[in-house]
Amino acid sequence: MSPIAVGGPELFLGTEAAYVALARPEIDPTQPGVVYAAQEAGVSPEEFAGTGDTWAVMYDGDFDEDDEGGFELPGARDVEADDFAERLQQALAAGEPFTVEAGNFLRLDGRPSGAAWVITAHVTPPEEGAAARTLELGALPAAELLAALESFRGSLA
């Protein structure tokens, strides 16, 4: 079976050890792996692939192995993701400590450290009773952050 490639806009912040990502996954229903999986599931490839219009937050950090997480953001729109990315770009350009929020589910606190930014992410899943998480994303190179934001915003256009 062929692997299933997932595309769509994604803003990944962090490292392999600790990260937060804002993404709108898109799956091409014509991929051989999707066609095969859809047949096995007894649905059409389009149904299996989904609509590709639902934003999600994914995260992982220094938690238990089974505690990496993610959640969907039904009703979130591209314009809201772009607004968040634009505000983050502006905060980085200002060169001073900042807090940037994306709704009530994600807050980034950052402070400059040489040619990098030390960023802490605060993730609050919308499910009742879900625990809020604080992730120390570490010192992320400023140039890479700005490039990732530019690329992300371009993928939304």
C-alpha positions as MATLAB code, in Angstrom:
seq = 'MSPIAVGGPELFLGTEAAYVALARPEIDPTQPGVVYAAQEAGVSPEEFAGTGDTWAVMYDGDFDEDDEGGFELPGARDVEADDFAERLQQALAAGEPFTVEAGNFLRLDGRPSGAAWVITAHVTPPEEGAAARTLELGALPAAELLAALESFRGSLA';
ca = [
       0.000    0.000    0.000;
       1.245    3.485   -0.849;
       1.727    5.962    1.972;
      -0.874    8.714    2.160;
       0.595   12.192    1.719;
      -1.070   14.977    3.640;
      -0.745   18.534    2.375;
      -2.366   21.829    3.260;
      -1.186   24.912    5.108;
       0.761   24.254    8.295;
       2.616   26.472   10.744;
       5.041   24.338   12.766;
       6.778   26.001   15.731;
       9.323   24.181   17.835;
      11.515   21.118   17.582;
      10.952   17.368   17.414;
      11.006   17.326   21.235;
       8.412   20.066   21.790;
       6.199   21.687   19.210;
       2.875   23.237   18.416;
       1.424   23.236   14.910;
      -1.566   24.972   13.393;
      -2.672   23.067   10.294;
      -5.482   22.548    7.805;
      -4.764   19.017    6.539;
      -5.695   18.217    2.937;
      -5.635   14.725    1.426;
      -5.803   14.161   -2.325;
      -8.481   11.493   -2.875;
      -6.773   10.292   -6.087;
      -3.707    8.966   -4.237;
      -3.420    5.179   -4.573;
      -3.151    4.783   -0.793;
      -6.345    6.773   -0.276;
      -8.210    4.799   -2.933;
      -7.091    1.515   -1.341;
      -7.931    2.637    2.211;
     -11.341    3.912    1.082;
     -12.103    0.575   -0.586;
     -11.102   -1.258    2.595;
     -13.332    1.063    4.637;
     -16.222    0.752    2.198;
     -16.462    4.462    1.440;
     -15.618    6.682   -1.516;
     -12.079    8.126   -1.724;
     -13.566   11.632   -1.391;
     -15.377   10.673    1.797;
     -12.254    8.998    3.172;
     -10.084   12.046    2.375;
     -12.518   14.467    3.978;
     -13.230   18.060    3.087;
      -9.818   19.567    3.903;
     -11.390   22.665    5.420;
     -11.000   21.953    9.149;
      -8.171   23.581   11.081;
      -6.424   21.667   13.854;
      -3.883   22.310   16.590;
      -1.320   19.572   17.243;
       1.230   19.586   20.040;
       3.775   17.506   21.877;
       6.237   18.169   24.661;
       7.766   16.721   27.789;
       4.642   14.776   28.739;
       3.947   11.093   29.033;
       4.466    9.248   25.742;
       0.715    8.864   25.300;
       0.035   12.519   26.045;
       0.831   14.177   22.741;
      -2.286   15.798   21.514;
      -4.316   17.699   19.103;
      -7.789   18.949   18.487;
      -9.905   20.296   15.676;
     -11.151   23.856   15.406;
     -14.537   23.548   13.692;
     -15.573   26.794   12.064;
     -12.069   28.295   12.043;
     -11.285   30.070    8.796;
      -8.151   30.774    6.790;
      -8.499   34.494    7.485;
      -8.224   33.838   11.232;
      -5.092   31.722   10.796;
      -3.595   34.441    8.584;
      -4.431   37.106   11.186;
      -2.667   35.089   13.895;
       0.412   34.623   11.687;
       0.459   38.316   10.778;
       0.289   39.372   14.435;
       3.116   36.942   15.243;
       5.214   38.402   12.392;
       4.603   41.920   13.730;
       5.558   40.869   17.259;
       8.806   39.312   16.045;
       9.610   42.401   13.967;
       9.126   44.645   17.017;
      11.998   42.808   18.727;
      10.478   42.964   22.199;
       8.872   40.363   24.481;
       5.382   39.516   23.247;
       2.199   37.578   23.769;
       0.125   36.569   20.736;
      -3.136   34.683   21.075;
      -5.148   32.582   18.654;
      -8.585   32.503   20.185;
      -8.745   30.927   23.619;
      -6.917   27.761   22.556;
      -3.353   28.932   21.839;
      -1.148   31.620   23.346;
       2.498   32.189   22.485;
       4.822   34.105   24.798;
       8.192   35.041   23.347;
      11.307   36.927   24.290;
      14.364   37.704   22.200;
      17.597   35.853   22.886;
      20.356   36.934   20.519;
      19.384   35.870   16.985;
      16.641   33.615   18.349;
      13.341   33.768   20.183;
      12.585   31.757   23.303;
       8.958   30.780   22.907;
       6.502   29.214   25.311;
       3.207   27.891   23.981;
       0.102   27.608   26.129;
      -2.403   25.187   24.581;
      -5.947   24.860   25.909;
      -7.976   22.098   24.253;
     -11.655   23.041   23.891;
     -12.949   19.741   25.290;
     -14.519   20.027   28.714;
     -12.139   18.782   31.384;
      -9.121   18.697   29.037;
      -5.922   19.819   30.714;
      -4.189   22.962   29.503;
      -0.575   22.400   28.472;
       2.503   24.599   28.625;
       5.242   23.766   26.139;
       8.718   25.245   26.236;
       9.571   25.351   22.538;
      13.121   26.510   23.181;
      15.257   29.069   21.378;
      14.032   29.214   17.785;
      16.139   31.069   15.194;
      14.451   34.360   14.245;
      15.187   34.009   10.532;
      13.630   30.528   10.432;
      10.535   31.720   12.315;
      10.023   34.616    9.912;
      10.531   32.352    6.886;
       8.046   29.806    8.269;
       5.471   32.545    8.849;
       5.956   33.949    5.352;
       5.619   30.492    3.820;
       2.520   29.747    5.902;
       0.834   33.002    4.948;
       1.708   32.391    1.290;
       0.077   28.958    1.437;
      -3.161   30.626    2.531;
      -3.281   33.012   -0.429;
];
